[in-house]
């Protein structure tokens, strides 16, 4: 990681970093907290909770935040990352961001590399019982305008949270979610969603880049294991290019207050979708509440 806006500051926000040890676990998380200096509305401040927090902190700019302040719609920000200076801890996020698939044994993200998955519900508990209370203790929040954003595996996690714990957030932004994971597990999970909270609009914004139209993926890194590259290509084939838009159409048809939107980023490869999706996620978090 390099210097971030948390280091340089910006007039419209105040910043803090807090390290939290997860209960009943050896995991430690860095919470990147930012609050707009303007007085909160009577209903409280909107909140944007962001996964891959270290990468987000390394990417967000003062200009992006100040634009929200000038518009009078700045959300509080909670970015959750590993307690290290790594942008990504791939082993940690592989466990935290992927749903449990099996009841009779461990869920593997990558069994060949002995990399566990299946910890998404444990991580949701951490967010619900430790991360969100840490923010609420510092600023009044508007529960109608709470947004969860994630990219890649983080986008998969955001969809799982929507389908299984929709009471935690009212808005979900999934950027290039890993719909292919475990042969399209999340697409099957969408067949049996948990009912949404009554009397509150729930919104999903699903964003996809080049994969949305079946464009060729970016070239693998130099020196990448050809067998692994081929395996990843086979895994990704579990979710066809139109799967994201089809999922949005399916969820938008629910009659329980669900609103789902699709946003395409033509030509943007998977990795660059992280920074490309941030303005749309910030805009979603800043939207006025329905009604």
Order of alpha helices (4+ residues) and beta strands (2+ residues): alpha-beta-beta-beta-alpha-alpha-beta-alpha-beta-beta-alpha-alpha-beta-alpha-beta-alpha-beta-alpha-alpha-beta-alpha
